Amino acid sequence: MSLFTWKPEYSVRDVELDIHHQKLFAILNSVYENVMNSREVDHIIPKIDELSAYTCYHFSAEEQHMLEAGFPGLNEHIAKHREFTNSIEALRASYHDNDLEVSRDLIIVLGEWLLNHVIKEDRKYSEVPQ
């Protein structure tokens, strides 16, 4: 069962960034499914690491696109990216404490944050003349 499904209306009208967002949704769904179906930390941590690594890659690419396009509010947008990155690190740390319920809740919060961020914040990028 997926947590979130990509929809065409989430597009930022940049093929590369849309593909990144779709991949982030897929990874987050995979983390969610692993947490819901496993109690083994060694099965879950690699998925969280994958989410963290891909998030860093995507944020770097997105920030570069926004910089080149003269995106207004770039610094605030970068700060929101850092907030998400910190949340992923908190998720990873919660597994060391073996608190599965906190981890499940945190994954849902991360998913909602990502969906909200793509729909509200990243879509502003599509409004910048290229």
N, CA, C and O of each residue as an XYZ file, in Angstrom:
520
protein
N       0.840     -1.181      0.000
C       0.000      0.000      0.000
C       0.884      1.243      0.000
O       1.718      1.413      0.889
N       0.706      2.099     -0.979
C       1.497      3.317     -1.094
C       0.968      4.400     -0.167
O      -0.229      4.475      0.111
N       1.869      5.223      0.295
C       1.502      6.359      1.120
C       1.025      7.499      0.220
O       0.012      8.139      0.502
N       1.771      7.750     -0.877
C       1.441      8.831     -1.797
C       1.606      8.378     -3.235
O       2.454      7.542     -3.547
N       0.784      8.943     -4.102
C       0.839      8.644     -5.526
C       1.101      9.935     -6.286
O       0.473     10.961     -6.025
N       2.040      9.873     -7.234
C       2.337     11.032     -8.071
C       1.151     11.327     -8.984
O       0.547     10.414     -9.547
N       0.825     12.608     -9.123
C      -0.245     13.037    -10.015
C       0.303     14.102    -10.955
O       1.155     14.895    -10.555
N      -0.167     14.134    -12.190
C       0.341     15.119    -13.158
C       0.234     16.571    -12.680
O       1.053     17.409    -13.053
N      -0.765     16.863    -11.863
C      -0.925     18.246    -11.393
C       0.171     18.672    -10.411
O       0.238     19.844    -10.040
N       1.027     17.742     -9.985
C       2.156     18.081     -9.118
C       3.355     18.592     -9.927
O       4.351     19.033     -9.354
N       3.257     18.529    -11.237
C       4.376     18.889    -12.111
C       4.838     20.327    -11.881
O       4.030     21.227    -11.655
N       6.161     20.522    -11.944
C       6.754     21.859    -11.885
C       7.147     22.319    -13.291
O       7.836     23.325    -13.459
N       6.705     21.579    -14.274
C       6.970     21.853    -15.694
C       8.462     21.846    -16.024
O       8.944     22.619    -16.851
N       9.162     20.956    -15.356
C      10.572     20.703    -15.647
C      10.727     19.186    -15.565
O      10.614     18.603    -14.486
N      10.983     18.558    -16.692
C      10.988     17.097    -16.770
C      11.955     16.488    -15.757
O      11.604     15.538    -15.057
N      13.162     17.026    -15.679
C      14.156     16.469    -14.762
C      13.672     16.530    -13.317
O      13.761     15.541    -12.590
N      13.160     17.687    -12.896
C      12.707     17.826    -11.510
C      11.452     16.992    -11.242
O      11.287     16.456    -10.147
N      10.572     16.883    -12.233
C       9.394     16.024    -12.052
C       9.811     14.564    -11.853
O       9.238     13.860    -11.022
N      10.800     14.119    -12.610
C      11.307     12.751    -12.440
C      11.903     12.582    -11.051
O      11.707     11.550    -10.411
N      12.631     13.592    -10.582
C      13.188     13.546     -9.225
C      12.064     13.419     -8.193
O      12.134     12.592     -7.284
N      11.036     14.243     -8.346
C       9.934     14.201     -7.375
C       9.253     12.835     -7.385
O       8.906     12.302     -6.331
N       9.065     12.273     -8.570
C       8.454     10.945     -8.659
C       9.316      9.907     -7.955
O       8.799      9.027     -7.267
N      10.617     10.010     -8.126
C      11.546      9.079     -7.471
C      11.484      9.250     -5.950
O      11.495      8.262     -5.216
N      11.418     10.500     -5.474
C      11.298     10.734     -4.032
C      10.015     10.115     -3.485
O      10.025      9.519     -2.408
N       8.921     10.252     -4.212
C       7.670      9.633     -3.783
C       7.843      8.113     -3.705
O       7.406      7.478     -2.746
N       8.475      7.551     -4.710
C       8.665      6.090     -4.747
C       9.526      5.619     -3.578
O       9.217      4.609     -2.946
N      10.597      6.340     -3.291
C      11.475      5.947     -2.180
C      10.734      6.081     -0.862
O      10.801      5.187     -0.018
N      10.028      7.192     -0.675
C       9.281      7.385      0.570
C       8.225      6.295      0.732
O       8.026      5.787      1.835
N       7.546      5.931     -0.358
C       6.580      4.829     -0.294
C       7.260      3.524      0.095
O       6.705      2.732      0.856
N       8.451      3.303     -0.422
C       9.199      2.087     -0.099
C       9.598      2.064      1.379
O       9.511      1.027      2.037
N      10.033      3.210      1.891
C      10.372      3.305      3.319
C       9.127      3.006      4.146
O       9.181      2.236      5.106
N       8.021      3.610      3.775
C       6.768      3.408      4.491
C       6.368      1.929      4.503
O       6.024      1.374      5.547
N       6.421      1.306      3.330
C       6.047     -0.104      3.234
C       6.979     -0.980      4.065
O       6.534     -1.939      4.695
N       8.266     -0.653      4.067
C       9.215     -1.417      4.876
C       8.926     -1.271      6.360
O       8.986     -2.251      7.102
N       8.615     -0.066      6.800
C       8.329      0.165      8.219
C       7.035     -0.536      8.624
O       6.941     -1.097      9.715
N       6.053     -0.501      7.752
C       4.776     -1.114      8.098
C       4.855     -2.643      8.108
O       4.086     -3.298      8.811
N       5.775     -3.208      7.337
C       5.824     -4.660      7.184
C       7.013     -5.335      7.853
O       7.146     -6.557      7.780
N       7.866     -4.574      8.494
C       9.058     -5.178      9.088
C       9.355     -4.571     10.444
O       9.104     -3.390     10.685
N       9.879     -5.375     11.302
C      10.340     -4.881     12.595
C      11.861     -4.942     12.671
O      12.455     -4.650     13.709
N      12.474     -5.319     11.577
C      13.927     -5.466     11.525
C      14.583     -4.172     11.077
O      14.390     -3.733      9.944
N      15.346     -3.572     11.949
C      16.020     -2.306     11.653
C      16.936     -2.449     10.451
O      17.050     -1.520      9.650
N      17.593     -3.597     10.308
C      18.544     -3.750      9.209
C      17.864     -3.795      7.843
O      18.542     -3.666      6.824
N      16.552     -3.975      7.794
C      15.819     -3.899      6.531
C      15.394     -2.461      6.224
O      15.214     -2.102      5.061
N      15.238     -1.654      7.250
C      14.673     -0.313      7.106
C      15.755      0.753      6.908
O      15.594      1.654      6.086
N      16.842      0.652      7.652
C      17.909      1.665      7.586
C      18.425      1.888      6.165
O      18.614      3.044      5.785
N      18.665      0.848      5.354
C      19.137      1.114      3.984
C      18.143      1.943      3.164
O      18.558      2.754      2.336
N      16.858      1.756      3.379
C      15.846      2.542      2.672
C      15.872      4.001      3.119
O      15.723      4.911      2.303
N      16.062      4.216      4.409
C      16.163      5.594      4.906
C      17.426      6.244      4.346
O      17.413      7.418      3.976
N      18.517      5.476      4.287
C      19.753      5.995      3.701
C      19.555      6.355      2.226
O      20.077      7.364      1.752
N      18.799      5.523      1.508
C      18.504      5.804      0.101
C      17.697      7.099     -0.018
O      17.982      7.933     -0.878
N      16.700      7.263      0.837
C      15.892      8.477      0.833
C      16.762      9.699      1.120
O      16.639     10.728      0.455
N      17.630      9.577      2.100
C      18.518     10.691      2.462
C      19.445     11.059      1.315
O      19.590     12.237      0.986
N      20.069     10.068      0.711
C      21.020     10.320     -0.389
C      20.315     10.934     -1.593
O      20.817     11.886     -2.190
N      19.161     10.396     -1.949
C      18.475     10.918     -3.124
C      17.923     12.315     -2.861
O      17.898     13.161     -3.755
N      17.483     12.547     -1.633
C      16.996     13.875     -1.268
C      18.103     14.914     -1.428
O      17.874     15.989     -1.982
N      19.288     14.597     -0.949
C      20.422     15.526     -1.092
C      20.723     15.788     -2.564
O      20.945     16.932     -2.959
N      20.730     14.735     -3.374
C      20.971     14.871     -4.815
C      19.906     15.767     -5.446
O      20.223     16.698     -6.186
N      18.645     15.474     -5.145
C      17.546     16.244     -5.737
C      17.588     17.700     -5.294
O      17.477     18.601     -6.125
N      17.746     17.941     -4.001
C      17.747     19.316     -3.515
C      18.862     20.127     -4.161
O      18.663     21.290     -4.512
N      20.019     19.527     -4.316
C      21.134     20.217     -4.958
C      20.783     20.593     -6.404
O      21.031     21.720     -6.833
N      20.212     19.653     -7.144
C      19.827     19.909     -8.537
C      18.726     20.963     -8.609
O      18.784     21.878     -9.430
N      17.735     20.830     -7.753
C      16.621     21.774     -7.772
C      17.094     23.183     -7.422
O      16.690     24.156     -8.059
N      17.941     23.285     -6.418
C      18.455     24.600     -6.021
C      19.268     25.236     -7.142
O      19.227     26.452     -7.330
N      20.006     24.416     -7.885
C      20.777     24.930     -9.016
C      19.844     25.444    -10.119
O      20.076     26.512    -10.686
N      18.792     24.681    -10.416
C      17.795     25.120    -11.403
C      17.189     26.456    -10.977
O      17.049     27.373    -11.787
N      16.835     26.552     -9.701
C      16.192     27.764     -9.198
C      17.147     28.953     -9.231
O      16.746     30.070     -9.556
N      18.398     28.710     -8.896
C      19.411     29.767     -8.942
C      19.549     30.295    -10.370
O      19.552     31.506    -10.590
N      19.661     29.389    -11.334
C      19.822     29.769    -12.734
C      18.596     30.498    -13.281
O      18.719     31.338    -14.173
N      17.415     30.181    -12.750
C      16.178     30.815    -13.214
C      15.892     32.118    -12.476
O      14.920     32.805    -12.789
N      16.729     32.464    -11.497
C      16.486     33.672    -10.709
C      15.250     33.546     -9.834
O      14.498     34.505     -9.658
N      15.050     32.355     -9.290
C      13.875     32.070     -8.467
C      13.858     32.967     -7.232
O      14.802     32.951     -6.443
N      12.781     33.758     -7.057
C      12.705     34.611     -5.860
C      12.462     33.754     -4.614
O      11.743     32.756     -4.674
N      13.046     34.135     -3.516
C      12.858     33.387     -2.277
C      13.684     32.117     -2.204
O      13.339     31.186     -1.476
N      14.785     32.076     -2.962
C      15.610     30.867     -2.994
C      16.155     30.517     -1.612
O      16.164     29.345     -1.236
N      16.605     31.506     -0.856
C      17.169     31.213      0.465
C      16.144     30.575      1.397
O      16.473     29.661      2.154
N      14.907     31.054      1.342
C      13.849     30.466      2.164
C      13.556     29.040      1.712
O      13.294     28.158      2.531
N      13.605     28.825      0.405
C      13.355     27.494     -0.136
C      14.448     26.519      0.312
O      14.168     25.379      0.681
N      15.686     26.985      0.272
C      16.810     26.159      0.731
C      16.636     25.810      2.207
O      16.909     24.681      2.614
N      16.188     26.767      3.006
C      15.972     26.511      4.436
C      14.922     25.407      4.635
O      15.051     24.582      5.540
N      13.903     25.396      3.801
C      12.874     24.347      3.896
C      13.462     22.989      3.515
O      13.106     21.966      4.100
N      14.354     22.986      2.542
C      15.033     21.735      2.184
C      15.841     21.210      3.367
O      15.816     20.014      3.656
N      16.546     22.091      4.044
C      17.357     21.671      5.195
C      16.483     21.106      6.313
O      16.867     20.163      7.005
N      15.306     21.696      6.473
C      14.353     21.196      7.478
C      13.970     19.746      7.168
O      13.920     18.906      8.067
N      13.703     19.464      5.905
C      13.343     18.105      5.502
C      14.511     17.149      5.717
O      14.327     16.039      6.215
N      15.709     17.581      5.342
C      16.908     16.756      5.525
C      17.106     16.427      7.013
O      17.445     15.297      7.363
N      16.895     17.409      7.871
C      17.014     17.182      9.313
C      15.957     16.194      9.812
O      16.218     15.398     10.715
N      14.776     16.252      9.224
C      13.715     15.312      9.610
C      14.074     13.883      9.231
O      13.771     12.947      9.971
N      14.718     13.713      8.083
C      15.155     12.368      7.682
C      16.183     11.843      8.677
O      16.151     10.671      9.053
N      17.090     12.708      9.099
C      18.085     12.294     10.091
C      17.424     11.919     11.415
O      17.862     10.986     12.088
N      16.374     12.642     11.788
C      15.625     12.297     13.006
C      14.957     10.935     12.852
O      14.911     10.148     13.797
N      14.438     10.662     11.648
C      13.831      9.355     11.374
C      14.860      8.251     11.550
O      14.586      7.231     12.181
N      16.036      8.459     10.994
C      17.096      7.449     11.101
C      17.479      7.231     12.566
O      17.672      6.096     13.000
N      17.585      8.302     13.306
C      17.950      8.203     14.729
C      16.882      7.459     15.522
O      17.204      6.743     16.470
N      15.628      7.617     15.150
C      14.554      6.953     15.900
C      14.649      5.434     15.763
O      14.175      4.707     16.636
N      15.254      4.949     14.684
C      15.431      3.504     14.542
C      16.477      2.967     15.487
O      16.407      1.814     15.914
N      17.442      3.794     15.812
C      18.452      3.358     16.787
C      17.822      3.191     18.166
O      18.301      2.419     18.996
N      16.731      3.938     18.392
C      16.016      3.821     19.656
C      14.963      2.717     19.601
O      14.276      2.450     20.587
N      14.844      2.073     18.426
C      13.868      1.001     18.215
C      12.439      1.426     18.522
O      11.641      0.628     19.015
N      12.115      2.685     18.228
C      10.771      3.189     18.459
C      10.014      3.184     17.140
O       9.981      4.184     16.422
N       9.412      2.048     16.833
C       8.749      1.857     15.553
C       7.541      2.773     15.384
O       7.300      3.270     14.284
N       6.784      3.004     16.439
C       5.598      3.869     16.334
C       6.001      5.301     16.004
O       5.385      5.937     15.148
N       7.022      5.810     16.670
C       7.518      7.157     16.366
C       7.994      7.206     14.922
O       7.759      8.189     14.220
N       8.659      6.151     14.481
C       9.161      6.089     13.113
C       8.026      6.111     12.105
O       8.108      6.803     11.090
N       6.981      5.367     12.373
C       5.827      5.356     11.465
C       5.199      6.740     11.377
O       4.884      7.228     10.291
N       5.026      7.357     12.526
C       4.449      8.704     12.547
C       5.339      9.683     11.795
O       4.850     10.529     11.047
N       6.639      9.564     11.996
C       7.578     10.470     11.341
C       7.565     10.280      9.823
O       7.675     11.257      9.082
N       7.434      9.064      9.363
C       7.365      8.818      7.920
C       6.124      9.481      7.329
O       6.186     10.059      6.245
N       5.023      9.401      8.021
C       3.802     10.052      7.537
C       3.988     11.559      7.499
O       3.572     12.213      6.543
N       4.611     12.115      8.533
C       4.902     13.556      8.559
C       5.819     13.929      7.404
O       5.581     14.930      6.728
N       6.869     13.136      7.164
C       7.784     13.401      6.047
C       7.036     13.357      4.721
O       7.238     14.212      3.859
N       6.186     12.374      4.562
C       5.423     12.248      3.327
C       4.505     13.435      3.103
O       4.423     13.969      1.997
N       3.819     13.842      4.154
C       2.938     15.004      4.038
C       3.752     16.263      3.744
O       3.335     17.108      2.951
N       4.923     16.383      4.389
C       5.783     17.540      4.137
C       6.212     17.549      2.674
O       6.145     18.585      2.012
N       6.647     16.409      2.171
C       7.113     16.320      0.788
C       5.983     16.667     -0.180
O       6.179     17.452     -1.107
N       4.824     16.094      0.030
C       3.684     16.363     -0.844
C       3.340     17.849     -0.812
O       3.174     18.473     -1.860
N       3.236     18.405      0.371
C       2.947     19.828      0.528
C       4.007     20.692     -0.134
O       3.690     21.669     -0.813
N       5.259     20.328      0.066
C       6.381     21.095     -0.485
C       6.333     21.092     -2.009
O       6.505     22.135     -2.641
N       6.102     19.934     -2.592
C       6.043     19.838     -4.057
C       4.850     20.636     -4.582
O       4.985     21.403     -5.535
N       3.683     20.456     -3.961
C       2.465     21.102     -4.437
C       2.512     22.621     -4.273
O       2.117     23.355     -5.179
N       2.991     23.095     -3.124
C       2.942     24.528     -2.839
C       4.233     25.252     -3.182
O       4.211     26.263     -3.884
N       5.357     24.745     -2.692
C       6.619     25.473     -2.835
C       7.298     25.228     -4.180
O       7.666     26.178     -4.871
N       7.461     23.974     -4.549
C       8.168     23.671     -5.798
C       7.382     24.121     -7.029
O       7.978     24.486     -8.042
N       6.078     24.097     -6.952
C       5.283     24.520     -8.108
C       5.455     26.005     -8.384
O       5.180     26.456     -9.496
N       5.901     26.773     -7.404
C       6.191     28.196     -7.636
C       7.289     28.335     -8.693
O       7.326     29.310     -9.444
N       8.171     27.350     -8.736
C       9.245     27.356     -9.742
C       8.661     27.340    -11.155
O       9.222     27.953    -12.063
N       7.554     26.651    -11.343
C       6.946     26.564    -12.675
C       6.390     27.917    -13.130
O       6.100     28.105    -14.311
N       6.243     28.842    -12.208
C       5.714     30.167    -12.531
C       6.811     31.158    -12.947
O       6.518     32.244    -13.446
N       8.071     30.772    -12.736
C       9.187     31.648    -13.092
C       9.440     31.519    -14.593
O       9.614     30.411    -15.101
N       9.461     32.654    -15.307
C       9.752     32.575    -16.744
C      11.129     31.964    -16.982
O      12.109     32.359    -16.350
N      11.198     31.009    -17.888
C      12.475     30.329    -18.173
C      13.192     30.986    -19.329
O      14.279     30.550    -19.708
